Amino acid sequence: MGDSPVPGSNSATADADARARVWVDLSTLVRKRADLFAKSLGGLGTAALTAVGIAKFADVFPLPPIGDIPALLWVALIATIGGFVAMGVALVWFSSLLWSVSEPVILPLDPEHPGPDERLSPEELTLVQAAYGAQLAAHKDFKSLVEYANHASKLERRAAKIENTPQPVDEARQRKAASLRGRAAGIRAEIGEAQARALLNVVRSRAAGAVRGHTSKWLVASFLVGLVAFGVGSDYLAAQHTDDLAAVDRCAAAIRSAAEVAPATVRLLPPLCDASPADVARAAPKEDTADAALSGTIADATARYVACRGALVTAGDRATRAERAMCARIRLAIVDALGPASSSTRAAKNVRAGKGANAAKGG
């Protein structure tokens, strides 16, 4: 600041105010970007975790009874839940670090003795001290910004004393009071510029720490570990459900096959199927009621036909036409019950029916 205008001139005050506005605008820009990044990260991360969590947990649950869960399944379950929680905590923590950039910053005039409301870390106080030192580089008579501010207050008191004197104030004294107030205003402007520069240093430090600090690196590592644990654990649990369903389908097919082909082989099925004779009986195909009635009719007619044929053989030539016709009708009834006959069978049936009718007439 060796070429800067002398503090107290209008140009010096205006330049200090302009530079202070630049520092403040830059601080505001950094804060807005950090706030936007935090909101975007929080919204997208929450939506992604919700979607992934709902999809994966739907595949994981329901679980077997607590007593039937093997050790490896417990490990997968803990990895799934723990990984999901780790991702959520890392996301919320990282977003809070970004939001901390937008927190109000109260800068002390004396970084070596901050007040109770001036909550800054030692590293941030060092940055504030550096900004103040750069501002005081052109003023070797003042060791701190506090001394510089006290000097401005002293100039303001001298100007007020001149203005409040009971004696008539001549033009020279008025110019002197105005000069003193101008010098005090210039010092105040430079103090404001130093604080604005210190504010930018603190905001930049917080933004850099939120993105590249040690805490951020640990949070990113925790998120990645949680992501891997959640993915591996949930995939293992989902695969267990898929394998169980496939095993149930295979057992059901095996029980049906045993019921249809060889019920005795049910004892050869693995314990997983847990098949009993009652299961085989339930899986056996049920015979239709109408088919059962038809089978009974055919069996009864077959028995009668066998008896009739036996009587004819025993009677030999003594058998009458009526008796032969009766056996023929029983046979035709069996053929009709068995289903549609071929044309030759129908022709034979008609011929025999005709003979039976003639025999009946002859009898």
Stockholm file with secondary structure:
# STOCKHOLM 1.0

chainA/1-363         MGDSPVPGSNSATADADARARVWVDLSTLVRKRADLFAKSLGGLGTAALTAVGIAKFADVFPLPPIGDIPALLWVALIATIGGFVAMGVALVWFSSLLWSVSEPVILPLDPEHPGPDERLSPEELTLVQAAYGAQLAAHKDFKSLVEYANHASKLERRAAKIENTPQPVDEARQRKAASLRGRAAGIRAEIGEAQARALLNVVRSRAAGAVRGHTSKWLVASFLVGLVAFGVGSDYLAAQHTDDLAAVDRCAAAIRSAAEVAPATVRLLPPLCDASPADVARAAPKEDTADAALSGTIADATARYVACRGALVTAGDRATRAERAMCARIRLAIVDALGPASSSTRAAKNVRAGKGANAAKGG
#=GR chainA/1-363 SS CTTSCCTTSHHHHHHHHHHHHHHHHHHHHHHHHHHHHHHHHHHHHHHHHHHHHHHHHHHHCSCCCGGGCCHHHHHHHHHHHHHHHHHHHHHHHHHHHHHGGGSCCCCCSCTTSCCTTCCCCHHHHHHHHHHHHHHGGGCTTCSSHHHHHHHHHHHHHHHHHHHTCSSCCCHHHHHHHHHHHHHHHHHHHHHHHHHHHHHHHHHHHHHHHHHHSHHHHHHHHHHHHHHHHHHHHHHHHHHHHHHHHHHHHHHHHHHHHHHHTCGGGGGGSCGGGCCCHHHHHHHSCCCCHHHHHHHHHHHHHHHHHHHHHHHHHHHGGGCCHHHHHHHHHHHHHHHHHHCCCCHHHHHHHHHHHHHHHHHHHHC
#=GC SS_cons         CTTSCCTTSHHHHHHHHHHHHHHHHHHHHHHHHHHHHHHHHHHHHHHHHHHHHHHHHHHHCSCCCGGGCCHHHHHHHHHHHHHHHHHHHHHHHHHHHHHGGGSCCCCCSCTTSCCTTCCCCHHHHHHHHHHHHHHGGGCTTCSSHHHHHHHHHHHHHHHHHHHTCSSCCCHHHHHHHHHHHHHHHHHHHHHHHHHHHHHHHHHHHHHHHHHHSHHHHHHHHHHHHHHHHHHHHHHHHHHHHHHHHHHHHHHHHHHHHHHHTCGGGGGGSCGGGCCCHHHHHHHSCCCCHHHHHHHHHHHHHHHHHHHHHHHHHHHGGGCCHHHHHHHHHHHHHHHHHHCCCCHHHHHHHHHHHHHHHHHHHHC
//
